[in-house]
Amino acid sequence: MFHAEELSTTGVAKEDEIHAEWDVKFRRVDKSLNGNFKEHFPNCEEHGFVTSEPGGFFLMDKYSHHAEKIYRFQPRSDDVWVVTFPRCGTTWTQELVWMIMNDCDKIRAKAPLMVRSPFLELPYMLPLNATSPEIRNMMVTLEMMEEMPSPRIIKSHLPFYLLHPKLLDTCKVVYVARNPKDVIVSFFYHHRLFDFHYFDGDVEKFAQYFMDGEVMFSPFFPHILDAWSKRHHPNMLFLFYEDLKKDLRREIEKIAKFLDKSLSEEQLTDLREHLRFDNFAKNESVNMEPAKQFGHFSTEGHFIRKGKTGDWKNHFSPEMNKRIDEWIDKNLNGCADLKFITQLEFQD
């Protein structure tokens, strides 16, 4: 595992040290092809997982064959990118940003969010047999994104060093972080929902894989810390999921100001209601419920689940919670200004 500051030595993280060459390599994770790992992730693709060098970024083999093309995908000056580690409020923030950038147009917002706001790396991550033709038809390729009208709202779970090196110098980026305890729980249920990365084990086993950096898009802390180190860039807005939960209207106003957009009082009120979690979970343009009819999704879980801060308390034993606390403290050593809120007295 590495810390964000180490990225500058690779020549792909510091804006003043960028090389034109693509210098990231990928190494096969042999343990992902057999043993306990294969038992716990029985449906991962036949080639298993890879990690990047540098960085130790962990994802399916298919991504590695397209990583350079994704890295070189050119942002536009009027793009807005939503970048997060998975299960940190990505979909919620995507919808919020899209609505602000599109004058809160509820009619156009009825189209699937993954079409309105494409997931950059998704078409280059999943094996062909992992999704139905209907779902694949909604995936937006890089070539299709290049043809999209402006302003584009683009989502990615990739760490910054695997995105275009001039991303922050070119366009605005909204980054959302969430406390790692709730991320672990939410990502566990996410893995139980989708057949193609189904996890056959309990939440504490999953938590260990998560802390070991052996789940998709991990390791968690380098992803967060690299973004945190960029938080003062004028094109960067670093948000916390817990702040959205604590005062949604305030955060809507903050994001609108960052995007140089002005919302009327009526729009602010309507948008807050549109995004209120109970309403959001019922919104078929974002909740993925229609996709269940095409297979590859469990009918028992939900893509938009609880969204509660502090739900981790219902899942971890005292012993596991202590281990997670020690893992958090170790990774935040030397970064005293970054604090995570793990419970709220009031949630919006």
N, C-alpha and C positions, 0 to 999 in steps of 0.2 A: 504494500500500500504506500502511497505517496501523498505529499501535501501540495497544495496548489502552487506554492512558490517555486517548487521544483520544475514546473512547466516551462519557466522562462529559459532554462538551460537547453531546451529542445529547439528553440528558434521558432516556435509556432504559437506562443502565448503572448509575449510582449509585443505591443504594436510597433515598437521601434526596432525590433530584431527579427522581423518576419522574413523568412526565406521563401523563394518562389517554389522550391522543391517540396514534394510530398515525402516526408521522412518518417511516416508512421508505419510500423510493421505489425503483423498479427500472428499470434502463436496459438496453436491448437491447445485446448484444455483437455488433456487425455482423460482425466477423471470424469468428465461429463459424458463419456461414451459407455461407462460401465459402473459396476459397483453400486454403492449407496446412492450416489448422485442420480444414476439412471433409474433407480427404483423410486426416488422421490420426484424426479421430473421425467416420467415415463414417455411423454409425448414430444420431447424435444427432437429436433430434426436429426437425421441420421449422421450428420457431420458434427453434431454437438455444438459446443460453444468455443469462442476464441477470446483472447485478451489482447489489448493493444500494447505495443511497446513504442513510446513510453506511455505511462498512465494506468495500465492495468484495467482499461475499460473492458467490460464483460458483456458480450452479446452473441447472438446466433451467428454461425459461420457465414450465412448469406450476406449479412451486412458488410463483412470485410471485403467482399468482391466489388462493392460499390462505394466504399468509404471515401476514396479520393474524389469521385464524381460529386458526392454530396458535399464534401469539403469545399470544392470549387464552385458550388452553386452560387450564382451572383445575387447578392441582395440589392434592392433598389432603395433609393433615398427616402421614399415614402412608404416603405414596408413598415409593419410593426411585427416583431417576432415575440412570441411567448415561449420562454425557455424555462424548463423546470426538470427536476428529478421527478419520476413518475409518482403519482398519487399525492401531489402537493397542492392540489387545487387547479390543475392545468385546465380542465374542461370548463370549470367555473370562470376562470380568468379569460380564457379564449372567448367565451360568449360575451363577457363583460366588455372586452376590448373590441370585439367585432361590432357590438351594438353601438358603442361610442363612436367608432370610426364610420358607421353607416347610418348616422342620424336616428338611431333607435328604431330602425325599420322592422317592425314585427312581422310584416308580410314576407319579406325576403328571408327573415330569420326562421321561417318554417322549413327551409331547405336544410338537409342534414349538415351539422356543423363540420363534419370531416370533409365536406365538399366546399363549404364557405371558407373554412380555415384549415387548409391541408396540413397533415402530419408529415413533415419533411422526409423522414427516413422510413416511414411505414412500408411503402411498396418494396423497399430493398432490405426488409428485415424478416418477413414471413415466408416460409416455404409455400409453394403454389397450392399444395393440398391442405393448407391450414385455414383457408377461408373459402367461402362459397363464391361463385361467379358474381352474385349480387353485391357482395361486400367488395370484391376486387374492382367491380365497376365504379364504386364510389371512391376508390383510392386515386389520389392525384399524383401523377409522376412528376419528376423534375421538369420534363419537357412540357407537360401541361401547366405547371406553375409558371413557366416562362411566358406562357400565352395568357395568363390571367390578367385582367385589368387591375389597375391600381385603385385604391391601396390594398395590397395583399396583407392578410393576417396569417402568419405562418407559425406553426407549432413545432417544437423539437424538444426531445429529452436528451439530446447529445450534450456533453460538456463543451465548453467554449472552444477548447483546443481542437476539437474535431469539426467545428463549424468554420465557415469562411473567415480567414484571418482578419479581414477588414469589416466584419459584421457591425461591430459597435461604432466604428468610424463612419459607417454608411447610413445606418438607420436606427430607429429606436427599438429597444429591447425591454420587455417587462419580464423580470425573473421573480419567481415565487418559491419561497422556502417554507418548509413545514417541520414541526418537531419530529425527530426521527422515530420516536416510539409509536406515534399514530401512523407514520408512514409505513412502518413495518407491518402493522395490523392491516392497514388498507391494501398494501401490496400483496399480503397473504391472500386476502379474499379475492383480489384481482386475479391472482394465479389460479385460484379455485374456480373462477368464472369461465375462463377461456381454455378450451380444450388443448390448444396448441402449446400452451406452457403450463399445463395443469400441474399442481403440486400435490403429491400424495403423502401428506404428513401433517403434523399438528403445527400450531403457530409458533411454538418455541423452537422446533426444528428449523422452521423457516427463518426465524430470527437469527439463528446461528449462521445459516447460509448468507443472510443479509449482512451481518457484521463481518463475515469473512470475504465480502465482496464477490459472492458467487451467485448473484441473481442479475437478471437483465438490467442494464444501464448502471450497475454499480461499478466502482465503490461510491457510496453516498457522500462522505465528507469531502473528498477532493472536488466533487461536482459543486457542492455548496460553497466551499472555501474559495474556489477559483472565481465564482460569481461574486462572492463577498468582496474579494480584492478589487473588483471592478465597479463597486457600487457608487463611486464618486464620479464615474465617467458621465458627462452630460447627456449621453444617449441611453443611459441605464437607469431603470427604476427597479430597485430591489424591494420586494414586498414579502411580508410574512402572512401565511394562511391564517394564523390566529388573529391577526389584525383585521382581516376580512370578516372573520367570524364575530369579532368583538364590536365592530362598527362598520357595517357594509357601506352605508351611505358616505361616510367620511373617506373610505378607500376609493369609492367610485369617483368622488370629486378629485381626489389626489391623482388618479389615473387619467381622468379627463384633462386636468391641468397639464400633466406631463405630455399628453398627446396634442396639446394646443387646441382642445375642443371645448366649446361652451355648451352646457346643457341647461335647458330651462328647468324651472322648478317642477313642472309637470313631467318632464322627461326623467328627472332625477327620481321622483316618486315612483313613476311607472317602472323604471329600470330596477330600482331596488326591489320592487314587488316581483318583477320578472325573474330576478336572481335569487329571491328568497328560497331557501333550500327545499322547502316542501313543494313549491311550485317548480323549481328546477328539476327535481327528481321525477316529476310527471311530464316533463317536456320531451316529447318523442324526437325532437330534432337533435337532442344532446344525450339522452339517457340510454341509447343503444338497445332499448327493448324491442323495437321492430326487427332487429337483426337476429333475434332468437329463433324466428321462424325459419331461418336459413341454415341452422345447425351451427356447430362449433362453439356454442355458448351454453352454459348450464342454465336450466330453467329455474333453478333454486336461488341463485344470487342476483345481484343488481350492479350494473356498472356505476351508477350513482347510488352509493350505499347510505351511510349514516351522515358522514361529514362532520362528526362530532369531535371536538378537541377533548382529549382525556379518555377516549374509548379504550385506550391501551390498558387502563386499570382493570378492565373486565377480561383481560386475556393473559397477562403475565403473572407467574408465581413470584413471590418475594425474591427467590434466588435468581430467577431470570431477570427481573427488574434490576437487581443489584449489578448483574453482569452487563446489562445494557448501560446503566449509569457509568460504570467503569470504562466501557468502550467510548461513550460520549466524552467523558472527561479526558481520556487519553487523546482523542482526536481534536479536542478543542484546546489542548495545552498550547499556550503561546498565542491564543486568539481570544483574549479576555473580553473583547468588545462584542463578540457574537454570542447572544443568549437565545435559548429556545424556551418558549412558554409551553408547558405540557398539560395545563388545565386552566379553565376559565370559569369564573363565577357566573358570568352572563354570556350567552352566545346569541348573536343576532339571527 
